[in-house]
Structures are given as C-alpha cells and as structure tokens.
Amino acid sequence: MKRPKHILIGLKTLDHAVELTNIACRLGSRNASLRLIHIIELPDPTPLDADVPDLDATAEAILRAAKRVASRAGMKVSTLVLRARSASSALLDEMKGKDLAVIGHHHHKALVEVLLGSTARHLAIHAPCHLLIDIPPRAL
C-alpha cells in the first residue's frame, strides 16, 4: 500500500485522540489530508437534533486535541461531529473515497456489543478502504 493521502480518523474518546492521530500522521503521505470525526450516538427515542451540550462539548474537546497533533505534523485537517443512531453506519459513509481509516477498539463487553457486534468488527467486515484498528493491551 502506498502512503495514504486521504485518511479518516474515527475518534471516540479524548484518551485515544492523540494516539490515533499520531498513528495516522506517521502513516500518511507528506501533506496528507486528515478527516477527524466524532460520532455522537443517540438512541432511537432521542431526536438527532436534540440539545445535548455535554456531548457536544466533549466532541469538540476530542477534535481539538486531535487537530493540534495533526497540525503540528503538517497535515491538512478537517473536523466533523456527526449525530447518528449507529456509529458504524455513519463511519462507513464517511470512509468512502478515503485511502485509510484509523479507529480505536475499546475492551468493553456491554450487552449491546455482545448482541450486535462492535463498531470495529462491523467496520472490519464492510470497510470500503484500508482500515487500521488500534487495539490497546488489556489492563490486568
């Protein structure tokens, strides 16, 4: 694979924003364009345009941290906060036309993940571009 020029970085938490962005910057071609995206998942009864200031503020903090890293590396950066019912579906739409997507995996075993599968697993099966999943070691 050539060094990617168009990279999507799916950011879920502030903890992973710097790490995932650093990975993408190291893999990307010189002056690659990075699309930093955070998905706010809202349950079915909640309107997608509902006022959720805490979630919006968290999303902005995550994107700011990642943008600082990408800017220091000389990358072209764009950011996006999306609201969706499913993070994996929203990310799949955004991955179209990208050379690489970088996401993190979280070791949570929620009932929803057991029943429906994780976002990482869904993306691994359906990704329209190369996909790098950063899986941190389990804490002992």
C-alpha positions in Angstrom: 0.0 0.0 0.0 1.3 3.5 -0.9 1.3 6.1 1.8 -2.3 7.2 2.1 -3.3 10.8 1.1 -6.8 10.8 2.4 -7.2 9.5 6.0 -10.3 9.3 8.2 -9.7 9.1 11.9 -12.7 7.9 14.0 -12.3 9.4 17.5 -14.5 8.2 20.3 -12.6 9.3 23.5 -10.2 12.0 24.4 -7.8 9.3 25.7 -7.4 7.9 22.1 -7.5 11.2 20.2 -3.7 11.9 20.4 -2.6 8.3 19.9 -4.8 7.6 16.9 -3.9 10.9 15.3 -0.2 10.2 15.8 -0.6 6.9 14.1 -2.4 8.4 11.1 0.3 11.1 10.8 3.1 8.6 10.8 1.4 6.5 8.1 0.1 9.3 5.9 1.9 10.8 2.9 3.5 14.2 3.1 0.8 16.8 3.4 -1.9 14.1 3.6 -5.4 15.3 4.4 -6.9 14.1 7.6 -10.7 14.0 8.4 -11.2 13.9 12.2 -14.6 12.6 13.0 -16.5 12.1 16.3 -19.9 10.4 16.2 -22.5 11.2 18.9 -24.7 8.1 19.1 -28.2 8.9 20.2 -30.8 6.3 21.0 -34.0 5.9 18.8 -36.3 8.0 21.1 -33.9 10.9 21.1 -34.2 13.3 18.1 -30.9 13.7 16.3 -31.1 17.5 16.7 -31.7 17.2 20.5 -29.9 19.7 22.7 -27.1 17.7 24.3 -24.5 20.3 25.4 -22.3 17.9 27.4 -21.9 15.6 24.4 -21.2 18.5 22.1 -18.6 19.9 24.4 -16.9 16.5 24.7 -16.9 16.1 20.9 -15.3 19.5 20.4 -12.6 18.8 23.1 -11.7 15.5 21.4 -11.5 17.0 18.0 -9.4 20.0 19.3 -6.8 17.6 20.8 -6.5 15.6 17.6 -6.4 18.7 15.4 -3.4 20.1 17.4 -1.5 16.9 16.8 -2.3 16.8 13.1 -1.5 20.5 12.6 1.9 20.1 14.2 2.6 17.2 11.8 1.9 19.5 8.9 -1.3 17.7 7.8 -4.3 19.3 6.2 -7.1 18.8 8.7 -10.9 18.9 8.7 -13.2 18.0 11.5 -16.7 16.8 11.8 -19.1 16.0 14.6 -22.0 13.8 13.4 -25.1 12.6 15.2 -26.3 9.2 14.3 -28.1 6.1 15.6 -25.2 3.9 14.6 -21.5 5.0 14.7 -20.5 2.2 12.3 -23.0 3.2 9.6 -22.0 6.9 9.9 -18.3 6.0 9.7 -18.9 3.7 6.7 -20.5 6.6 4.8 -17.5 8.9 5.7 -14.9 6.3 4.7 -16.0 6.4 1.0 -13.2 8.0 -1.0 -10.6 7.6 1.7 -7.4 5.6 1.4 -7.2 4.7 5.1 -9.4 4.8 8.2 -7.9 4.7 11.7 -10.1 3.8 14.6 -9.6 2.5 18.1 -11.1 -0.5 19.8 -12.3 -0.5 23.4 -12.4 -3.6 25.5 -16.0 -3.1 26.7 -18.3 -6.1 27.0 -21.6 -4.4 27.1 -24.7 -6.5 26.3 -25.3 -4.4 23.2 -21.8 -5.3 21.9 -22.3 -9.0 22.6 -25.7 -9.0 20.8 -24.9 -6.7 17.8 -21.2 -6.7 17.5 -18.8 -3.8 18.0 -18.3 -0.9 15.7 -14.7 -2.1 15.0 -16.0 -5.6 14.0 -18.6 -4.1 11.7 -16.1 -1.8 10.0 -13.6 -4.6 9.6 -16.2 -6.5 7.6 -17.6 -3.7 5.5 -14.8 -1.0 5.2 -14.5 0.4 1.6 -10.9 1.4 2.3 -7.9 0.1 4.2 -8.7 0.0 7.9 -6.3 0.2 10.9 -7.7 -0.7 14.2 -5.6 0.2 17.3 -6.3 -2.3 20.0 -4.7 -1.4 23.3 -3.5 -4.1 25.7 -5.9 -5.2 28.3 -5.3 -3.9 31.8 -4.5 -6.7 34.1 
